[in-house]
């Protein structure tokens, strides 16, 4: 029944959801801070400066 099976899994499910949210926040912060490094694995290329 739901009361015995479903409610028993609620705690572990909420724990996993909290971990997922934490990990998504970390990815979001990295993307905001330096998208090229996160996506390409390196720092953003330097802008061209004409002489």
N, C-alpha and C positions, 0 to 999 in steps of 0.2 A: 504494500500500500504506500501511498505518497507520504503519509505521516512517518512511517518507519524508514523507508528508503530515500525518499526525496529530501526530507528535512535533515537527514544524517549527512547528506552530501553538500548541504548549503555552506557549512563552514569552510571546507576545503575549496569550494568553488569561489567563495568570496576572497580567500587568500590568493588564489591564482589571478583573480581579476585585479586585485591590488598590485600584484607584481607586474602584470601586463601594463597597467596605467603608469607605474613608476618607470618601466622600460621605455614606454612610448614618450614620456616626458623627457627622458635622457636623449633619445633620438632627436626629438624636436629641438632641444637646447643645442645639440651639436650642429644640426642643420642651420639654425639661426646664426650660430657663432662663426662657422666656417664651412659653408656648403660645399665648396670645391674639395676641401680636404676630406670631408666625410663621404662624399659621393665618388670621388676619383682616387682617394687614398693619397693625396698630396696637397700641398698648399696651392692657393690660387696663383695663376701666372701673373707676373708683373705686368703692369700696364705699359704700353709703348710710350716712350717719351721722345718726341722729335728733337733733334739737335739744331 
